[in-house]
Every structure is written in structure tokens, then in C-alpha cells.
Amino acid sequence: MTYDGRSVLYQGSLAEVFVPYQDPTTNWYYRTFMDAGEFGFGALSSPLKLGLDVPENAVLLDGLISAALPDPTVPVVPLPLPAVVGVFERVTGNPIWRHYEFLANGLYEGRAEVELVVRMISQVGNYDYLIDWVFTQHGAIRVDVGLTGIDIPKGVRSTTLHDPTAAADTAFGTLVAPQIVAPFHSHFFNFRLEVDVDGRNNSFVLGRLKTLNVQGSPRKSVWVLDEEVLAREKDARLDEPDV
């Protein structure tokens, strides 16, 4: 990906979505899905509808993936996917920049923030995943994830939380309707970003705030920026949990 003729991102992708269900009973314990690796977000991407899935002003693009058939004697064939990518701009309602100068008779100038959005919706089993790659005017690349569709239901005996069986039936889920429990589960998204700012000849610099004691000033201390060039990706890991 380039911006104004400059290389920015070599590749960005959704690597995996891990969905473990938290019910250890016989018919549920094995439900720990890899929604991207096992099923394929690209192969299961669904056509987008203007005015519903994307704004009316969106441009719809077709996709093309390689389809591997179960028969190894049949060569891989291209699989066209019509209208599975939507590209549109949206005004966020926030200013990207503004300034009001009260000393100059209320002189004001500003710019409305506009984002470029590239959207796809993948239907994996009971879930519809909305994946938005958002490109902002201040240089940030953001990925927004939305989930819709339906829950996987589990049949139980309880009709209300006052039934004698309710405690056992809702130990690993929530009673959402008479005799229907939605089991607890999580969605873990893993994205891979291969940045390529101005090509491969670059460095990654990490800036940390450092307290600096000062002399000869009423101020006892200030903070300054301490920058470090990181040679390896491992060195750039942040917010690591204590092990």
C-alpha cells in the first residue's frame, strides 16, 4: 500500500480468529474453533448490499480467490466472489483540525475528519464478521471488528431462572429464552501487519517518557522523550503479561 507515492504497508491481514466455547459438557467441550484457518474468511465472504451493509455511495469490488477442490487430481481453480468488498468515505463528525482565536474577533478555521473504509463481511457458521480497514487523515491505520448474526443455542430444561434446574443449566451460559441457553465464549482476533514505510531501508524507533531531575529551576523535574532504535520485532512487544 502506498500513500502519495510513498510505501507504507506491504501487507495487512487477519491471521486467525480463535473462538473457544466455555462449556465442558459432552456435546460442547470440543467447540474451540479457528474461524479463519478452518473455514476461511475469504471463501465465506458474502455479497454486500448498498444502503444496508455499506453506505449508498460505496464502491463495490469483486474478489477472486483460489479454490482447492477435495479431488487432488483436479487443479486449483479461480473462484470469483462478486461484490464482497466495499470502499467508501465517511465523515466522522469530529474535526481533524480546528482552531478558534478569541483574540482575533472570533476567527475560526477547521477541517472535518474524513475516513476511508474498506469493508468485508464474512459469514462463518452462525456469525457474520464485519472487518473494516480504516485509513485516517492523520496517518493511522485502524481495524474495526463487528459481530452480528445469531448465537449457537443450547437446549435446556429450564424455562425461567426460578426453575430447580436453572442453576445447573446456566452454569456455563445465559438463559436467553425459555429452554434456550447461549453458552459463554470468546473471540480472539489476531492481525498481521507487515509495515514497509519508505521501503526496507528504515528503522523502528520506540519512544518512552523518562523523568529528568533539573537544577537551577523552581521545577524539580520534567519528563523528556527517550528514544531507542529497536533491531528486532521481539524488542517492540508492548504490554507483555507477567509470567
Beta strands, then each sheet from edge to edge (+ up, - down):
strand 1: 2-3
strand 2: 6-7
strand 3: 9-20
strand 4: 32-34
strand 5: 59-67
strand 6: 77-101
strand 7: 107-124
strand 8: 127-135
strand 9: 141-149
strand 10: 154-155
strand 11: 173-177
strand 12: 180-183
strand 13: 188-195
strand 14: 204-213
strand 15: 221-230
sheet 1: 1+ 2-
sheet 2: 4+ 3- 13+
sheet 3: 5+ 6- 7+ 8- 9+
sheet 4: 10+ 12- 11+
sheet 5: 14+ 15-
end
